[in-house]
Amino acid sequence: MTTARRWWRATAAVAIAAVLSLGLSGCFPTAKAPSTSTPRPEKVSSALAPFYGQHVQWSTCGKFQCAHITAPLNWSQPGSGSIKLALIRHYATGKRLGSLLVNPGGPGGSGVDFVRDSLDYAVDSDLQEHYDIVGFDPRGVGQSTAVKCYDASKMDDYLFGITPGARGSARWIQETTTEARGFADACKQNTGDLLAQVGTTSAARDLDLMRAVLGDAKLNYLGYSYGTLLGATYAGLYPKKVGRMVLDGALDPASSNFDVNLGQSVGFENELKSYLKQCLGERDCPFSGTLNDALNTVADILKSLDASPIRNSDGRELGADTMVTAIIYPLYDSSAWDTLNTLFKDVMSGSARVAFILADAYYDRSSNGTYSDNSTEAFTAINCLDYSVNADPASMREQAAELAKAAPVIGPYMSYGDIGCAAWPYKPTRTPAPIHAAGAGPILVVGTTGDPATPYKWAVSLAKQLDSGQLITYHGHGHTAYNKSNSCVNDAVDDYFVNGTVPTSDPEC
């Protein structure tokens, strides 16, 4: 029932380019790092003093240092309980300027895994030289106190099961609602009180705690994708504590859940068109004719799978929703577009093998049927607290028609996303609105013109909202740009982080 997912993960770490880069990690000699971080003295309430005054005890974990810190379960009631937040640190190899916290996106992406598994993909050698690169698992995620909903078998049913009834029919909506309610009930039962406290606003307050216990006067931060919403939220809450901040692949904090669905529908449809244009000029392309012919073929494949799924060797059935996931995944990075040739050829031959390989990679599902992390569960839990929903069938059908008009191939499978959170046991804790962060230092916002997951217009909007925002445009394809595009973007970001230099205008990279 993947349609009830709300929207596609805006996560740099799940982009297929990150998968292709696995094995890259910091290999520079590292200066001896202290085993304890001394917190900065902070003026906080007596209830928060024990949290802000804690000393971080680091232990060696491979080429890195790892630690857990304690944060309030509920920031509005600090004495009501606590949670653990997982951190990983790569100590600066040269002249140290402080800590640089890095978030890969999601929501639900593990910053600990991101830094540990692909440090050189996260940041380049210049930033590794001058900063302690600190990855963290936000509350509810990974090695921090985590959201837990289903075991692997039930997660398979939830993600890949075929919902009875015609898409959008009364029966289909009812079945999807029942599935979503079962998932929500399991999350509440297996997660407990934390489930009400995993929203982005709480995670932003955790960022300030991390800043303080790491010993930094201001927060230096690099946020990718959803990480831009987390960073912008921090800037709105603590503008005077913003140090050097770069937000790459921006979400618009003022966007509603439907705005996100619409923007991503159009974004991925445009990237699908770009792939097909390239494909049609190649010898081994599985499509023929015009661009419209190819788009119609893809649409027909999805309709066929909706009506008659293909059974995989492990018993799972490939329906249209899982096929869309398989298509979307390589569209995060243009270097992976050749994978789509293999996918479509395989499905056209009546096989589901390649589609499930790609969908499993998107969901971090291993070949043995287990899930390597809780990113999908955390993704839903965080989004359901960040956005309000409208699950009225009439309204959802109107929105479905709008999505189908804007993106005829992808749009129908982005519809009815509100169902996923309609039965959530807790109300949203964030109201979408512009963030101005008056009084903050300069904040760089990086946007890619061909970014399907976080469309370029969102970066333009965020840069305009922020009182001190400066836009950096990368003219190209792919999700996020720093350390993944060209020297123009890299030089602007590195010069800012290392020397504090702010571009006087958009460099138009």
N, C-alpha and C positions, 0 to 999 in steps of 0.2 A: 504493500500500500504506500509506495514511495511518494505518491502525489501529496500526501498529507504532511510532507516534510516542510512546508512553508516556503523555503527557497534554497538555491544552491549555496553550498558553503563558499564563503568568500575567504579563502584561506591560501596563503602563499605556500604553506607547508604541504598541502595536499595537491598542489599543482604538479603535473607530471614531470615538469622540469626538475623538481626537487628529487623525484624518484630516480631520474636519470643521473643526478649528481651524487647519489649516495656513495659513500666511500670517501668523499672529500671531507677533510676535517683539518683543523688547525695543526700544522706541523712545524710551527716556528718555535725556537727555544723560548721557554717561558721563565720569567723571573720568579724567584721563590715567593710564593704567595703566603700571606699570613693565614694562620689557621683560625683566627677569630676576627670578626669585624666588630669594631666599636661603634655603637650608635651615636648619632649626634644628639646633643641636648635639645629637646623640643618642648615648647609650651603647649601642653595638651592637658585634658581633664585628668583627674586622679584615676578615673576608671580606665583610661587609655594608657596611662603612664607605664604599667607593666609591659604592655605590648611594644610601645615605642622605645622602652629602655632595655629590651632584650639584646643580648650579645649573640651574634650568629656564629655557631660552631661549624666550621667547614671540615669535611673529610675528603680524602683523595678518592676519585672515581675515574680511573683511567688517566687521561691527559687533563682532566678537569678536577674541579672541586665541587662537592655537592653538600647541600644543607636543607634543613627544614626550619621554617620560622612559624611562630604562632600568631594568628590573627583572630579578631573577634568573629564569632559566628554571625552576630547581628550588630552592625555598626551603630544602630540607634539604641541598642541595649548591650554595651560591651561586657557587662557582667553576667550575661545569660549563657555564656558558653564560648568555646573557642574551636578553631579549626587549624589544620596544618597546611602550609604552602611550601611547595617544593621549588628549590632553586638550584641552578648549576652555573658555575663561573669558569671562564677562561681568563686567567690573569693577564694583564697587559704585558706585552713582550718588550716594550721600550719605555719612553717617557710617559708616565701614567697621568691622565687627566681626570680620572674618576671612573664611575661605573656607567655602563650603557645597557639599559634594560631593553630586551628585544622580544616582541610578540609576533608570532607567525600568522595569527588570524583565526578564523573559524566562523563563529565562536566554537570553542572546544579543542582548538589546536594546542598541542603540548610544546611549550617553549623549551622545556628541558630536552625533549627528544630533538627538537629543531637545532639547538646549539650543539648537542652531543653528536648527532649523526651527520650534520652538514654545516659545520661552522663556516666554511669558506663560501657556502651558498648564502648564508645569512648575512655576513659582513665580509668586506675585503680585508687585505692585510694591513692597510693603513689604520683602520679602526681597531683591528686586533692589536696593533702596536701601542696605541694611545689609550685604550679603554679596557677595563675589565668587562668582557662581554658576558652579560648575565641573562640567562634564559630562565623562565619561570612557568610553572603550570598554574593558571588562574584557579580560583576557587571552583570546585566542582569538576576539575579536569585532572586526568592522569594520576600522577604521584601525589598531588595535593589531596586533601579530603574531597572525595569524588562522588559524583552522581552515579547511581547504579539503578538500572531498571530491569532488564531482561537477561537471562542466560543466553548462550549462543544460539541454541535451537529456536527459542522464542524470538530472538532478534532476526533470525533468518525469515521466520514467518512474517514478521512485521515489515521487514524491508523488501522482501521478494515475493510475498504471497500475492496471488491474483485475486483482486476484489470482485465479487460477483456483481453482475448487472452492467448495463451500458453506462459509460462514463458520464457523470452528471445527472443520471436518473435518480429518482427518489430512493430506489433500492440501493444503488451504488453509494449515495450520500449516507444513508443509514448504516450500511456495512462499514464504510470508512470511519464514520463517527464512532461506532462500536469498537473498532480496532484502536482508534486514537484514545478512547476512554480507557481501554484496557492497559495501554502503554502508560498513560498518565497515572493510573492507580498503582501500577507496579513501581513507577518512579517514586511515588510518595511513600509507599510501604518500604521500599528497599533503601531509600536515601535518608528519610527522616526530615528533621527540621532544616537541614541544609538546603533542601530543594526550594525553599522560599527565599533564599539569600544568595543566589548565584547570579543575579543580574549584573549588568555592566557597571552600574553606579557603585555597587559594593566592591566589584573588582577594581575600580578606579581608586577607591579608598585604600585597598590593599597595596596599590602601587605606591601611594604616599608612605605607607608603613615600610615597604621595601626600601624606598629611597632613604628613609631615616636610619633604619638599622644597618644599612650598608655604609653609612657615614657620609652621605652626600647632602650638601646644602640644597641643591636643586636636582630635579629629575631630568636626566638625559635619557632619551627614549627613541627607539626606532620601531614603529608599528607598521606591519603589513596588513592590508586588507581589513578584516574586522578589527585588527589591532589599531587601525586609525580611529575607529569609533571609541575604543577604550582610551586611546591617547587624548583625543579631543575632549572626552568626558572628564578626564583628569584635568586638562587645561581649564575647563569650565569651572571645576570645583576648586582648584588650587592655582590660579593664574600666576601668582607671585612666586610659586615654587617651580615653574617651568624653566628648565635649563635649555639644552639644545634638543629639539624635537623634530623628527621627520616622520610624516605620515604618507605612506606609499600605497597607492591603490585604494583611494579613499571611499568610505561610505559617507553619505550625506546624513548627518544627525537629524535633519528635519524630515527625512523620508518616512512615510508610513510603510507598513508591510506590503501593501499593494504596490506602492511606488517601487519598492525593491523588486517584487515579482515582475513588474512591467519592464523595469530597466534591464534586468537580467535576461528576460525573454528576448528582448530586442538585441541585447548584446551578444548572446550566444547564437541567435539566428544570423546576425551579421557575420560572426566568425565562421559559422557553418557555410555561409555563402562564399566567404574568402577561401576556405578550404576547397570548396567545390570548383571555384574558378581556377585555382591552381591545379587541382586534380584533373580537370577536363583537358588540360594541355599536356598531360603526361601519358606515356604509353600504357602503364599498368593500372590506369584508373578504372574502377569498377562501374563508372557511370559513362553515359554517352549523350550526345545531343547538346541542347542549350543548358544554360544555368537553370532556367525554369523547369526543364525536363528533369534535371538532376534533383532539384528540390522536391518535385512531385514524386519522384521515385522514393526519396527518403520518407516523405509523408505517407506514401502507400505502404512502405515497410512497417511503419509504426501502426498504421491502422490494421494491417494484417496481424501484427503481434497482439494488438488489443483484442482482436476477434479469435485468434488461434495461436496461443503461445507455443514456443518451441521448448521441448523438454531437454534439459541438460543431462549429462551423464551421471550427475550426483542427485538427480531427481527434481531439482529446482526447475521452475518453468520461466522462460524468458518472455515477459510481457513488455508492453510498450514503455512502461515507466522505467524498468531496468535498462532497456535499450537506450532510452534518453540519457540515463546516467552514464552508460558506456560511451555515448557520443560526446557528451559534455566534457568528460574527463580529459581527453587529449586536446580539446579546444582551449584549455588553459594556457597552452604553450605551442606556438606554431612549429617548433622543432619536432613536435610529436604528431603532426598531422598525417604522416605516413602510416601511423598506427590505424588511422581511420580507414585507409584502403584495406588493410587486413581485416578489420572489423566487418566492414560491409560485405566483402567477398565471402567471409565465413557465414554470415547470417543469410546472404543470398543463396548459399549452398544448403541451407536448412540446418545449420549448426548454431548452437548457443555458446560454444566454448570460449571464444575470444570475448564476447560480450560480458560473460561472467568474470573472466580474468580482469577486465577493466573495471567493472562495477565493484568487484571485491577489493581492488586496489583503492578505489575511491572511499570505500567504507572501512579500510584497514582490516579486511577479513582475510585470514590466512587460508592456505589450501586445505588445512585439516579441519576447517569449519569454525575455528575460534577467532575471536576479535582481539587485536593486539592492544587496543585502547578503548576508552569510553567516549571517544570524540563525537559519535553520533548521538548518544544519549545527552551529553553535555550541550551539544549544539541545540537540541530541541529545548532543553530546560532553560538555557540562557535566553534564547529568542522568545520563549513564551513569557518571560518576565520583562523583556525589552519592548514588546510591541502589543498593542491591543488588537483584537480580532473581531470580525463580523461574520458569523457563520450562518446568517440567514440565507436559506437556499436561493431565494429570489435575487438577493444582492450578489451572491457568489456566481450565479448564472450570468448576471449582467457583466460582472468582472471577467468571467470566462470568455464571453463574447468579445470583450475589449482586448484581452490577451491574444485571442485567436486572430483578430483583425490586425494587430500590431506585429505578430510573429506567427504566421499561419502554421509553420512546421513545429516549432518548439512551444509556442504559447499554450496550446491545449493541455500540455502536460505540466504546466506551471499553475494551473487553475486549482481552485478549491483548497488552497493552502491553509486557509484559516481553520479548517477542520482540525488540523494537528494540535492546535492550542485551545480549541473551544471548550474542551473538558478539563483544562489544566486546573489543578487544585488551588492555585494561587493567582491573584490578580497581578497585572503588570506593575512594575516598580519604576518604569521610565516612561516619560512622555516625549515622543519625537518633537524636537524643536531646534532652531538654529543655535549654535554655540559661538559666542563672541570672544570669550576669554580675555576680557579687557584687563590690561595690565601685564599680560604675558609677554615674554620676549619673542623674537621672531620665530615662527613655526613654518617649516617648509612642507608643502603639500605636493606630492608627485602624482601625476596622472598620465596614463597611457591612452592614446587616442583609440586604439583597438583592443582595449581591455574588456573582455566579455563579462567577467564576474563583478567588477566594480567599474561601471561605465565612466568614461572620461568626464562627463558632465557633473558627476558627483564630486570629483576633485575640484573642478572649477567652482562649484557651489561652496564647498567647505573652505577653500582659500578665500573666497569673498566674505563668508560669514566671520571667520576669525579676524579680529582687529589687527593682528600682526601676521596674518597668513601671507605666504609668498608661493605662488604656483610655479612648478617646474613641469613642463610638458614634454613627454616623450612621444614622438610621432612613430608609432610602430604597433606591433601586435603583442599579445601576451598579458598575463596577469601580474602586475607590479613590474617595476623597472630598475630600481637600484640594484647594482651588482648583477644584472641580468640583461642589460640592453646595450649601452654604449658609454664611451668615456665622458661624454658631455654630462650625462646624469651622474655618473660615479664621481667625477671631479667636483661637481657642484655640491653633492652631499658630503663628500669627504672634506672639502675645504671648509664647509660649514661646521661639521663636527670637530675637526681638528683645530681650525684657526678662528672659528666664529664668523667667517665671512658669509654674508647674506647677499644673494644676487640682487642687483638693483632692478632687474626686470626678469620676466620669464625668458630663460635661455633658449626655449624652443628647440629642444634636443632632437 
